[in-house]
Amino acid sequence: MSGLLVRRLLIDLETPFARHWAGGDAFRSAWFNALSMSFPVGEQFFIDSVKLGLQALPEAKREAMAADVQGFIGQEATHRRIHALFNGQLERQGHVNAWAVRATRRIERLEGLDARAWVAATAATEHITAIFAEWMLAHPECLSGAEPRLRTLWTWHAAEEAEHRSIAFDLYAALGGSESWRHRFMRIVTLHFLADVLRQTVRNLWHDGELFRLSTWRSGWQLLFARGGLLREVYRPWKRYFAPGFHPSQQDASAAERWLRENGDAYTVVGRQGS
């Protein structure tokens, strides 16, 4: 992948938003809030990982990958900043971000490990976020009734996740990382990710007084497990990560490309990396 654009999103996140901003739906709001709570810490980890991986490459490979890595860093730094603003509104609503604390502790355990371990964890997480993003763009009803500025936030983020989905994977390959490590880190990351997003969603619902409502869990089932639901739909693309010859570019990113092409008024381009 080349020619990654770094974009500045043109939305206001200083103005407070409703507690159930996702169309008045408690579960969907709590679920997306939980995901956002992970992003600032997670995206800083991705940035640190690819920087570490790039420095570990031989000079010729480093030069070949430098532009794409810089584009990746630029996009992830923008995501980190935007979601920090979004999370600031959640903090003002009284939410407690326990996921970020757990994630920080796990990242600390990687200190001193081979750069390939950092990049393998990043590549695995990037695949998960990319297939989640592709699902979101293919199922706009998941944000039905959401405030336009917040719908723009989530669809823009999804489009860029799909756009840069191959960078960490390619960096891991350039580092000579093994398939067994790549598979192992995907299993570990998946278990942590699913446990953390569900725990934080439950915490968010508890805070809002919505945890024990039947309507809450009916919505959760519809979002995650019903026909067309997120976890039901992404299992197959998740499993492809373990297939021989897999590469993230094999995933369909046409919805992301279309969104970025058709929504140029939602952002300004502040930089380009690659050619």
MARLOTOR-155167 format. One record per atom (N, C-alpha, C): x, y, z negated. Coordinates in steps of 0.2 Angstrom, whole numbers, padded with zeros to 4 digits, always signed. Layout:
XYZ;...
//
This chain:
+0004-0006+0000;+0000+0000+0000;+0004+0006+0000;+0002+0011+0004;+0006+0017+0004;+0001+0023+0004;+0004+0029+0003;+0000+0035+0004;-0005+0036-0001;-0004+0034-0007;-0008+0035-0013;-0009+0042-0014;-0015+0045-0015;-0017+0052-0017;-0018+0052-0024;-0015+0058-0027;-0017+0059-0034;-0022+0065-0034;-0028+0063-0037;-0034+0068-0036;-0035+0071-0043;-0038+0077-0043;-0040+0080-0049;-0048+0080-0048;-0051+0077-0053;-0059+0076-0053;-0062+0083-0055;-0067+0085-0051;-0070+0092-0052;-0076+0091-0056;-0076+0089-0062;-0082+0088-0067;-0080+0092-0073;-0085+0093-0077;-0085+0096-0083;-0086+0091-0089;-0081+0090-0093;-0081+0086-0098;-0081+0089-0105;-0081+0096-0105;-0081+0100-0111;-0088+0100-0114;-0093+0100-0109;-0100+0100-0112;-0102+0093-0114;-0105+0093-0120;-0107+0087-0123;-0112+0083-0119;-0113+0077-0119;-0118+0073-0116;-0122+0069-0121;-0127+0066-0118;-0132+0063-0123;-0129+0056-0125;-0131+0054-0131;-0128+0048-0134;-0130+0042-0129;-0136+0041-0127;-0137+0036-0122;-0137+0039-0115;-0131+0041-0113;-0131+0045-0106;-0132+0040-0100;-0132+0034-0101;-0132+0029-0095;-0140+0028-0094;-0144+0033-0092;-0151+0032-0091;-0155+0031-0097;-0153+0033-0103;-0156+0031-0109;-0155+0024-0111;-0151+0020-0108;-0150+0013-0110;-0145+0013-0115;-0146+0010-0121;-0141+0010-0126;-0136+0005-0125;-0137-0001-0122;-0132-0006-0121;-0127-0003-0115;-0130-0001-0110;-0125+0001-0104;-0121+0007-0107;-0124+0011-0111;-0120+0017-0113;-0114+0014-0118;-0116+0010-0122;-0111+0007-0127;-0106+0003-0123;-0108+0000-0118;-0103-0004-0114;-0098+0000-0111;-0100+0005-0107;-0096+0009-0103;-0092+0014-0108;-0095+0016-0114;-0091+0019-0119;-0085+0015-0122;-0086+0009-0123;-0081+0004-0125;-0075+0004-0120;-0077+0003-0114;-0072+0003-0109;-0068+0009-0109;-0071+0015-0109;-0067+0021-0109;-0063+0022-0115;-0065+0019-0121;-0060+0019-0127;-0054+0016-0126;-0054+0011-0121;-0047+0007-0120;-0043+0011-0115;-0045+0015-0112;-0041+0018-0106;-0035+0022-0108;-0036+0027-0112;-0030+0031-0113;-0023+0027-0115;-0024+0022-0120;-0019+0018-0122;-0017+0013-0117;-0022+0010-0114;-0020+0005-0108;-0017+0008-0102;-0019+0014-0100;-0016+0017-0095;-0009+0020-0096;-0008+0022-0102;-0001+0024-0104;+0004+0017-0104;+0001+0012-0106;+0005+0006-0106;+0006+0004-0098;+0001+0005-0094;+0003+0003-0087;+0008+0008-0084;+0008+0014-0086;+0013+0019-0084;+0020+0017-0086;+0020+0015-0093;+0027+0013-0095;+0029+0006-0092;+0025+0002-0091;+0026-0005-0088;+0030-0004-0081;+0026+0000-0077;+0029+0001-0070;+0035+0005-0070;+0036+0009-0074;+0042+0013-0075;+0048+0008-0077;+0047+0004-0082;+0051-0001-0084;+0053-0006-0078;+0048-0008-0075;+0049-0013-0069;+0053-0010-0064;+0051-0004-0062;+0055+0000-0056;+0062+0000-0058;+0064+0002-0064;+0071+0003-0066;+0075-0004-0066;+0071-0009-0067;+0074-0016-0067;+0076-0018-0060;+0073-0015-0055;+0074-0018-0048;+0081-0016-0046;+0084-0020-0041;+0090-0018-0038;+0089-0011-0034;+0094-0008-0032;+0093-0001-0029;+0089-0001-0023;+0090-0006-0018;+0086-0006-0012;+0079-0007-0013;+0077-0012-0017;+0070-0013-0019;+0067-0007-0022;+0071-0004-0027;+0068+0002-0031;+0066+0007-0026;+0071+0009-0021;+0069+0014-0016;+0063+0012-0012;+0062+0006-0010;+0056+0004-0006;+0050+0005-0010;+0050+0004-0017;+0044+0004-0020;+0042+0010-0024;+0047+0015-0024;+0047+0021-0028;+0041+0025-0027;+0039+0026-0021;+0034+0031-0019;+0027+0028-0021;+0026+0021-0020;+0020+0018-0022;+0019+0018-0030;+0025+0017-0033;+0024+0017-0041;+0023+0024-0043;+0026+0029-0040;+0024+0036-0042;+0017+0038-0041;+0014+0035-0035;+0007+0037-0034;+0003+0033-0039;+0004+0027-0041;+0001+0023-0046;+0001+0027-0053;+0007+0030-0054;+0008+0033-0061;+0004+0040-0061;+0004+0043-0055;+0000+0049-0055;-0008+0048-0055;-0010+0043-0052;-0017+0041-0053;-0019+0039-0060;-0015+0035-0063;-0016+0032-0070;-0016+0038-0075;-0011+0042-0074;-0010+0048-0079;-0017+0052-0078;-0020+0053-0072;-0026+0057-0072;-0031+0053-0075;-0032+0047-0074;-0037+0043-0078;-0036+0044-0085;-0030+0043-0088;-0029+0044-0095;-0032+0051-0098;-0030+0056-0094;-0032+0063-0096;-0040+0063-0096;-0043+0061-0091;-0050+0062-0090;-0054+0058-0096;-0052+0052-0097;-0055+0048-0102;-0053+0050-0109;-0048+0053-0110;-0047+0056-0116;-0052+0062-0118;-0054+0065-0113;-0059+0071-0114;-0066+0067-0115;-0067+0062-0111;-0073+0058-0112;-0074+0055-0119;-0068+0052-0121;-0068+0049-0128;-0068+0055-0133;-0066+0061-0132;-0067+0066-0137;-0074+0067-0138;-0078+0067-0133;-0085+0068-0134;-0088+0062-0139;-0086+0056-0138;-0088+0050-0142;-0086+0051-0149;-0080+0054-0150;-0078+0055-0157;-0082+0060-0160;-0084+0065-0157;-0089+0070-0160;-0096+0067-0161;-0097+0062-0158;-0104+0059-0159;-0103+0054-0165;-0097+0053-0168;-0095+0049-0174;-0093+0042-0172;-0092+0040-0166;-0089+0034-0164;-0082+0033-0166;-0080+0027-0168;-0073+0025-0170;-0070+0020-0165;-0065+0022-0163;-0061+0018-0157;-0057+0013-0161;-0059+0007-0162;-0055+0002-0165;-0051-0002-0160;-0053-0002-0153;-0050-0006-0148;-0043-0003-0147;-0042+0004-0147;-0036+0007-0146;-0031+0005-0151;-0033+0004-0157;-0029+0002-0163;-0026-0005-0161;-0031-0009-0160;-0028-0016-0158;-0024-0017-0152;-0025-0013-0147;-0021-0013-0141;-0014-0010-0142;-0014-0005-0146;-0007-0002-0148;-0003-0007-0152;-0006-0011-0156;-0002-0016-0160;+0000-0022-0155;-0004-0024-0150;-0001-0029-0146;+0004-0026-0141;+0004-0020-0139;+0009-0017-0135;+0016-0017-0139;+0015-0015-0145;+0021-0015-0149;+0025-0022-0150;+0021-0027-0149;+0024-0034-0149;+0028-0035-0143;+0027-0031-0137;+0031-0032-0131;+0037-0029-0131;+0039-0025-0136;+0045-0021-0136;+0051-0026-0136;+0056-0024-0132;+0062-0028-0131;+0061-0034-0126;+0055-0036-0124;+0054-0041-0119;+0056-0039-0112;+0057-0044-0108;+0059-0043-0101;+0054-0039-0098;+0056-0035-0093;+0051-0030-0090;+0046-0034-0086;+0048-0040-0084;+0043-0044-0080;+0037-0046-0085;+0037-0046-0091;+0032-0048-0096;+0027-0042-0096;+0030-0036-0096;+0026-0030-0096;+0022-0029-0089;+0026-0030-0084;+0022-0029-0077;+0017-0035-0076;+0019-0041-0079;+0014-0046-0078;+0007-0045-0081;+0008-0042-0087;+0002-0040-0091;-0002-0034-0088;+0002-0030-0085;-0001-0024-0081;-0005-0027-0075;-0001-0031-0071;-0004-0034-0065;-0011-0038-0066;-0011-0042-0072;-0017-0045-0074;-0023-0040-0075;-0021-0035-0079;-0026-0031-0081;-0029-0027-0075;-0024-0025-0071;-0026-0021-0065;-0031-0025-0060;-0030-0032-0060;-0034-0036-0056;-0041-0036-0059;-0041-0037-0066;-0048-0037-0070;-0051-0030-0068;-0048-0025-0069;-0051-0018-0068;-0053-0017-0061;-0049-0020-0056;-0051-0019-0049;-0057-0023-0047;-0058-0029-0050;-0064-0033-0048;-0070-0030-0052;-0069-0027-0058;-0075-0024-0061;-0077-0018-0057;-0072-0014-0055;-0073-0008-0051;-0077-0010-0044;-0075-0015-0041;-0078-0017-0035;-0085-0019-0036;-0087-0022-0042;-0093-0024-0044;-0097-0018-0045;-0095-0013-0049;-0098-0007-0050;-0100-0003-0044;-0096-0003-0039;-0097+0001-0033;-0103-0003-0029;-0103-0009-0030;-0108-0013-0026;-0114-0014-0029;-0115-0012-0036;-0121-0012-0040;-0122-0005-0043;-0123+0000-0039;-0124+0007-0042;-0130+0007-0047;-0134+0002-0047;-0140+0002-0052;-0137+0002-0059;-0131+0000-0060;-0128-0001-0067;-0127+0006-0070;-0127+0011-0065;-0127+0018-0068;-0133+0022-0066;-0139+0019-0065;-0145+0022-0063;-0147+0026-0069;-0149+0033-0067;-0151+0037-0072;-0146+0041-0076;-0140+0039-0075;-0134+0042-0078;-0133+0050-0076;-0131+0054-0080;-0129+0061-0079;-0125+0061-0072;-0126+0065-0067;-0122+0065-0061;-0115+0066-0062;-0113+0070-0067;-0106+0071-0068;-0102+0065-0071;-0106+0061-0075;-0103+0055-0078;-0103+0049-0073;-0109+0049-0069;-0109+0044-0063;-0103+0045-0059;-0101+0052-0057;-0096+0053-0053;-0089+0051-0056;-0088+0052-0063;-0083+0050-0067;-0081+0042-0066;-0086+0038-0067;-0085+0031-0067;-0084+0029-0060;-0088+0031-0055;-0087+0029-0048;-0080+0031-0045;-0078+0037-0047;-0071+0039-0045;-0066+0035-0048;-0067+0033-0054;-0062+0029-0057;-0062+0022-0054;-0068+0020-0053;-0068+0013-0050;-0065+0013-0043;-0066+0018-0039;-0063+0018-0032;-0055+0019-0032;-0053+0022-0037;-0045+0023-0037;-0042+0016-0040;-0046+0013-0045;-0043+0006-0047;-0043+0001-0041;-0048+0001-0037;-0048-0003-0031;-0042-0001-0026;-0041+0005-0026;-0036+0008-0021;-0029+0006-0023;-0027+0006-0029;-0021+0005-0031;-0020-0002-0034;-0024-0007-0033;-0025-0013-0036;-0018-0018-0035;-0015-0016-0029;-0009-0021-0028;-0002-0019-0030;-0002-0013-0033;+0005-0010-0035;+0009-0014-0040;+0005-0015-0046;+0009-0019-0051;+0010-0026-0049;+0006-0029-0045;+0007-0036-0043;+0013-0036-0038;+0013-0031-0034;+0019-0031-0029;+0026-0030-0033;+0025-0026-0038;+0031-0024-0042;+0033-0031-0046;+0029-0034-0048;+0030-0041-0052;+0034-0046-0047;+0031-0046-0041;+0034-0050-0036;+0041-0048-0034;+0042-0042-0034;+0049-0039-0032;+0054-0040-0038;+0051-0041-0044;+0056-0042-0049;+0057-0050-0050;+0054-0054-0045;+0055-0061-0045;+0052-0065-0051;+0046-0062-0053;+0042-0065-0058;+0039-0072-0056;+0039-0077-0060;+0036-0083-0058;+0028-0083-0058;+0026-0088-0054;+0019-0089-0054;+0016-0092-0061;+0020-0096-0064;+0017-0098-0071;+0016-0093-0076;+0021-0088-0076;+0021-0082-0080;+0015-0078-0078;+0014-0077-0072;+0008-0073-0069;+0002-0076-0072;+0001-0082-0071;-0005-0085-0073;-0006-0085-0080;-0001-0086-0084;-0001-0086-0091;-0004-0080-0094;-0001-0074-0091;-0003-0068-0094;-0010-0066-0092;-0012-0068-0086;-0019-0067-0084;-0024-0070-0089;-0022-0076-0092;-0027-0080-0097;-0027-0076-0103;-0021-0074-0105;-0020-0070-0112;-0024-0064-0111;-0022-0060-0106;-0026-0053-0105;-0033-0054-0105;-0036-0059-0101;-0043-0060-0101;-0046-0061-0107;-0043-0066-0111;-0046-0067-0118;-0046-0061-0122;-0041-0057-0122;-0041-0051-0126;-0045-0046-0124;-0046-0045-0117;-0050-0040-0114;-0057-0041-0116;-0060-0047-0115;-0067-0049-0116;-0068-0048-0123;-0064-0051-0128;-0065-0050-0135;-0066-0043-0137;-0061-0039-0134;-0061-0032-0137;-0067-0028-0134;-0069-0029-0128;-0074-0025-0125;-0081-0027-0129;-0082-0033-0130;-0088-0035-0134;-0088-0033-0141;-0082-0033-0144;-0082-0030-0151;-0083-0023-0151;-0080-0019-0147;-0081-0012-0147;-0088-0010-0145;-0091-0014-0140;-0098-0013-0138;-0103-0014-0144;-0101-0019-0148;-0105-0020-0154;-0105-0015-0159;-0098-0013-0160;-0097-0007-0165;-0101-0001-0163;-0101+0001-0156;-0104+0007-0154;-0112+0006-0155;-0114+0000-0154;-0122-0001-0155;-0123+0000-0162;-0119-0003-0166;-0121-0003-0174;-0121+0005-0176;-0116+0009-0173;-0116+0016-0175;-0122+0019-0173;-0124+0017-0167;-0130+0021-0164;-0137+0018-0167;-0137+0013-0171;-0143+0010-0174;-0147+0006-0169;-0143+0003-0164;-0147+0000-0158;-0145-0008-0158;-0141-0010-0163;-0138-0017-0162;-0143-0022-0163;-0148-0021-0167;-0153-0027-0168;-0160-0026-0164;-0160-0022-0159;-0166-0021-0155;-0166-0026-0149;-0172-0029-0148;-0172-0034-0143;-0171-0031-0136;-0173-0024-0135;-0172-0021-0129;-0165-0020-0127;-0161-0019-0133;-0153-0018-0132;-0150-0024-0128;-0152-0030-0131;-0149-0036-0129;-0152-0039-0122;-0158-0037-0121;-0161-0038-0115;-0157-0035-0109;-0156-0028-0111;-0152-0024-0106;-0145-0027-0105;-0142-0030-0111;-0135-0033-0110;-0135-0039-0106;-0140-0043-0107;-0141-0049-0103;-0141-0047-0095;-0145-0042-0094;-0146-0040-0087;-0140-0038-0084;-0136-0034-0088;-0130-0031-0085;-0124-0036-0084;-0124-0041-0089;-0118-0045-0089;-0119-0052-0086;-0125-0055-0087;-0126-0062-0085;-0132-0064-0080;-0137-0059-0079;-0142-0061-0075;-0139-0061-0068;-0144-0063-0063;-0142-0063-0056;-0139-0056-0054;-0133-0056-0051;-0130-0050-0050;-0126-0047-0055;-0126-0050-0061;-0123-0047-0067;-0115-0047-0067;-0112-0043-0070;-0105-0041-0070;-0101-0048-0071;-0102-0051-0077;-0098-0057-0079;-0099-0063-0074;-0105-0063-0072;-0107-0068-0068;-0104-0068-0061;-0104-0061-0058;-0102-0060-0052;-0094-0060-0051;-0090-0058-0056;-0083-0057-0056;-0079-0063-0057;-0083-0069-0059;-0079-0075-0061;-0075-0077-0055;-0078-0078-0049;-0075-0080-0043;-0069-0076-0041;-0069-0069-0040;-0063-0066-0039;-0058-0066-0044;-0060-0067-0051;-0055-0067-0056;-0052-0074-0055;-0055-0079-0053;-0052-0086-0052;-0047-0086-0047;-0048-0082-0042;-0044-0082-0036;-0037-0080-0038;-0036-0076-0043;-0029-0074-0045;-0025-0080-0046;-0027-0086-0047;-0023-0092-0049;-0022-0096-0042;-0025-0094-0037;-0025-0098-0030;-0018-0097-0027;-0015-0102-0024;-0009-0101-0021;-0009-0096-0015;-0004-0092-0015;-0004-0087-0010;-0009-0081-0011;-0011-0080-0017;-0016-0075-0019;-0012-0068-0018;-0016-0063-0016;-0013-0056-0016;-0019-0051-0017;-0019-0046-0021;-0025-0042-0022;-0028-0039-0016;-0023-0038-0011;-0026-0035-0005;-0031-0039-0001;-0032-0045-0003;-0037-0050-0001;-0044-0048-0003;-0044-0044-0009;-0051-0042-0011;-0053-0037-0007;-0060-0037-0006;-0063-0032-0002;-0063-0025-0006;-0060-0020-0003;-0060-0013-0006;-0064-0008-0001;-0068-0010+0003;-0072-0006+0008;-0076-0001+0004;-0080-0003-0001;-0084+0001-0005;-0080+0007-0008;-0074+0005-0011;-0070+0011-0014;-0068+0016-0008;-0066+0013-0003;-0063+0017+0003;-0069+0022+0005;-0075+0019+0005;-0081+0023+0008;-0082+0028+0003;-0082+0027-0004;-0084+0032-0009;-0079+0038-0009;-0072+0036-0008;-0067+0041-0008;-0068+0045-0001;-0070+0042+0004;-0071+0046+0010;-0077+0050+0010;-0082+0048+0007;-0089+0052+0007;-0090+0057+0001;-0085+0057-0004;-0086+0061-0010;-0080+0066-0011;-0077+0068-0005;-0072+0073-0006;-0073+0079-0009;-0079+0081-0010;-0081+0087-0014;-0081+0086-0021;-0080+0080-0023;-0079+0078-0031;-0072+0079-0034;-0067+0080-0029;-0061+0080-0032;-0056+0085-0027;-0051+0087-0029;-0046+0090-0025;-0039+0086-0025;-0036+0085-0020;-0030+0082-0020;-0024+0086-0022;-0020+0083-0027;-0015+0087-0030;-0008+0084-0028;-0008+0079-0025;-0001+0076-0023;-0002+0070-0019;+0003+0068-0015;+0003+0062-0011;+0009+0058-0012;+0009+0052-0013;+0015+0048-0013;+0015+0043-0008;+0021+0041-0005;+0021+0037+0001;+0020+0040+0008;+0019+0036+0013;+0018+0039+0019;+0013+0035+0023;
//
